[in-house]
């Protein structure tokens, strides 16, 4: 059953257990989940990636169909879904689960997608497409923001802010938050102040982004993503940086096992690791097992191929990987 995202709240049926949210607009997908679905469903939330489910189906079935799950309401959120997940969804549907809600998130699904077709044809399933925001939509979001927060700003400056966000709702929300933090005690904000706020973000390097991601510094990762709008080419470079650093960590893990000393392994590594990078490398080594590193290398390789074949949504794909792992 197809529902428009703006009609979901008034048509929300708690008897429905399966929801498929797909499309380019990752910002609106997250808003819908956080503002509509989560508040109406269980607070016991479990996140999965399709690849993790498919690599261990028996374990996933056990966790879902386990009696204890039926005794406690659960909300399951599955990220980066494709047609490959359909078989397990059909199986769960046949089990007539009652106490579990399943939200499936996906990127673009073509009309021939089996997963999309399955959800569209079933009345007891909900599918919601999320299309890209146009400038008019983002303009309304910005105008409502300034009106609600009683900040005076002229239309020219609003136009400038929207243009800087290049159709990205997440970037717009980040910029509006910066403006609010700067101006929430002021009644009016001018062009010079807008320019200062919008352009004042530190230009973080790709190396910094990948380092913080591998060190699992969530707050720093979000700050870097908020301050940058990467191109398709940038996204390829980000993935190449991940591969280089993951392969370096793999070698360091093996050297540490041989030398029985992490500091010695880092000190003797070639090419040399500079002193300013040693602490972040240590944190990465402590946070990731050798098996996790190997799995990430495989993931990055597959994501690079996905990005090259879907350049129009490359930022969505890469950001989703960075934020959700």
Buried (B, 14 or more C-beta within 10 A) or exposed (E): BEBEBEEBEEEBEEEBBBBBBBBBBBBBBBBBBEEBBBEEBBEEBBBBBBBBBBEEEEEBBEBBBEEEBBEEBBBBBBBBBBBEBBEBBEEBBEEEBEEBBBBBBBBBBEEEBEBBBBBBEBEEBBBBBBEBBEEEBBBEBBBEBBEEEEBEBEEEBBEBBBEBBEBBBBBBBBBBEBBEEBBEEEEEBBEEBBEEBBEEBEEBEBBBBBBBBBBBBEEBBBBBBBBBBBEBEBBBBBBBBBBEBBEBBBEBBEBBEEBEEBEEBBEEBEEEBEEEEBEBBBBBBEEBEBEEBBBBBEBBEEBBEBBEEBBEBBBBBBBBBBBEB
